[in-house]
Amino acid sequence: MRSIWNGSISFGLVTIPVKTYSATDRTSSVSFVRIHEKDGAPVQYRKICELDGNEVPNEEVGKGYQPPGDDTIVPITDDDLSQLPMPTAKTLSILSFVDPTEIDPLQMDKSYYLAPNGASAAKPYTLLREALEHHRKVAIGKVAMRGRESLAMLRAHDGALVMHQLLWPDQIRPATEVVPDDVEIRENEMTLAETLMDSLGELDPAELHDDYREAVEELVAAKLEGTEPVAPAPAASGAQVIDLTAALEKSVRAARGGDTGAESESASVTPLRGRKAAKKSAAGSGTAKKSGTGQQATARKTGAATKRAPAKKTAETKTAAKTAAKKSAAAPKTAGGRTKAASAAAQSTSSRGTAAATSGKSQKSTAKKTAAKKTTTKKTGKRSSA
């Protein structure tokens, strides 16, 4: 690696000369060059002066500062910057030691490895590293690199000191515009979310790789060989899950390697686990209620019929209703069995009630005819005596 900045760490009265190396490598990421689509030639970037329209060579390109809200540009030279009082130009000045949790990850910018610069710097370098590890603290300071001053954080990592450039607090935008309104979270939803987090397990850094970069490399290789690139199969889109709890349950089963269910893939709404059983139970109780209502209605009809029938017929009808009720209670407990039993009891009771009503009507009619004959006989006897 090539050192990009040489300076020192100021730790109280202790000075540690260090060399700075970039801790990250972004050259492996996918990058494209601009080309002329007509002939495929690269398109160059040229520096054009806006005043005369001529191209400006690199040796004539300088620096300027434009105040906010002003069109005026003030030229700034390297000599002007070198005369500014900047004690952190070549020194990382440590201000305090804080707990790592006090640093907001949003402030993290670029990362650098620091190495001791010379044999005399090895011991204070090691001392600072061991102190940070033992005390479980990170160092916060200020450093000026590449023409600007920034906050910096020092921490121990894999036997080395790592410096993270930090953004200033006023460079972090507030999150007030993206925070949603008050949302109620149920306890079972929180439990499922935590279960899903535990089910995903630990992350293996060796399994992490850039899928997009690999796909681009395969595409380029296919074009160089003159073959058509193989289009990947479209990913199967999952069902539109509206129920958050159902989505969490499905995710937990998938994380644990369980079957998520083929039926739920085609459904627009995934029901909660246990709701089906609850619905079946509710349906069964509803059927039972309907059966009970039918039996009560049948009993009422039977009672109405028995009021018109004689006492002996009424007793027989009550006995028949009790027998039908016992048969209905002894029937299977399924919804279909209850409905059949109730229907049979209703038909039996209805037929017997109808028979009793018919018998009662015929007896009343006979009694009326007999009374009429007696009245006629009395009248005839009176006329004879007269």
ZIBEL-V875094 format. One record per backbone hydrogen bond with DSSP energy under -1.0 kcal/mol. CO is the residue of the C=O (numbers start at 1). NH is the residue of the N-H. If there is no record, write none. Layout:
BEGIN
CO_NH ; CO_NH
END
This chain:
BEGIN
5_20 ; 7_18 ; 8_92 ; 9_16 ; 10_94 ; 11_14 ; 14_11 ; 16_9 ; 17_117 ; 18_7 ; 19_115 ; 20_4 ; 21_113 ; 26_29 ; 34_43 ; 36_40 ; 41_36 ; 47_56 ; 49_53 ; 54_49 ; 57_60 ; 58_61 ; 63_76 ; 65_74 ; 67_70 ; 74_65 ; 77_81 ; 78_82 ; 79_83 ; 81_84 ; 84_86 ; 86_89 ; 88_144 ; 90_8 ; 92_10 ; 93_142 ; 96_140 ; 98_138 ; 99_102 ; 100_103 ; 104_107 ; 105_108 ; 107_167 ; 110_165 ; 111_23 ; 112_163 ; 113_21 ; 115_19 ; 116_118 ; 119_122 ; 121_125 ; 122_126 ; 123_127 ; 124_128 ; 125_129 ; 126_130 ; 127_131 ; 128_132 ; 129_133 ; 130_134 ; 131_135 ; 132_137 ; 138_98 ; 139_154 ; 140_95 ; 140_96 ; 141_152 ; 142_93 ; 143_150 ; 148_145 ; 150_143 ; 151_166 ; 152_141 ; 153_164 ; 154_139 ; 155_162 ; 157_160 ; 160_157 ; 161_114 ; 162_155 ; 163_112 ; 164_153 ; 165_109 ; 166_151 ; 168_171 ; 169_172 ; 175_178 ; 186_190 ; 187_191 ; 188_192 ; 189_193 ; 190_194 ; 191_195 ; 192_196 ; 193_197 ; 194_198 ; 195_199 ; 196_200 ; 204_207 ; 205_208 ; 209_211 ; 210_214 ; 211_215 ; 212_216 ; 213_217 ; 214_218 ; 215_219 ; 216_220 ; 217_221 ; 218_222 ; 219_223 ; 220_224 ; 221_225 ; 222_227 ; 239_241 ; 243_247 ; 244_248 ; 245_249 ; 246_250 ; 247_251 ; 248_252 ; 249_253 ; 250_254 ; 251_255 ; 252_256 ; 253_258 ; 272_275 ; 274_278 ; 275_279 ; 276_280 ; 277_281 ; 278_282 ; 279_283 ; 280_284 ; 281_285 ; 282_286 ; 283_287 ; 284_288 ; 285_289 ; 286_290 ; 287_291 ; 288_292 ; 289_293 ; 290_294 ; 291_295 ; 292_296 ; 293_297 ; 294_298 ; 295_299 ; 296_300 ; 297_301 ; 298_302 ; 299_303 ; 300_304 ; 301_305 ; 302_306 ; 303_307 ; 305_309 ; 310_314 ; 311_315 ; 312_316 ; 313_317 ; 314_318 ; 315_319 ; 316_320 ; 317_321 ; 318_322 ; 319_323 ; 320_324 ; 321_325 ; 322_326 ; 323_327 ; 324_328 ; 325_329 ; 326_330 ; 334_338 ; 335_339 ; 336_340 ; 337_341 ; 338_342 ; 339_343 ; 340_344 ; 341_345 ; 342_346 ; 343_347 ; 344_348 ; 345_349 ; 346_350 ; 347_351 ; 348_352 ; 349_353 ; 350_354 ; 351_355 ; 352_356 ; 353_357 ; 354_358 ; 355_359 ; 356_360 ; 357_361 ; 358_362 ; 359_363 ; 360_364 ; 361_365 ; 362_366 ; 363_367 ; 364_368 ; 365_369 ; 366_370 ; 367_371 ; 368_372 ; 369_373 ; 370_374 ; 371_375 ; 372_376 ; 373_377 ; 374_378 ; 375_379 ; 376_380 ; 377_381 ; 378_382 ; 379_383 ; 380_384 ; 381_385 ; 382_386
END
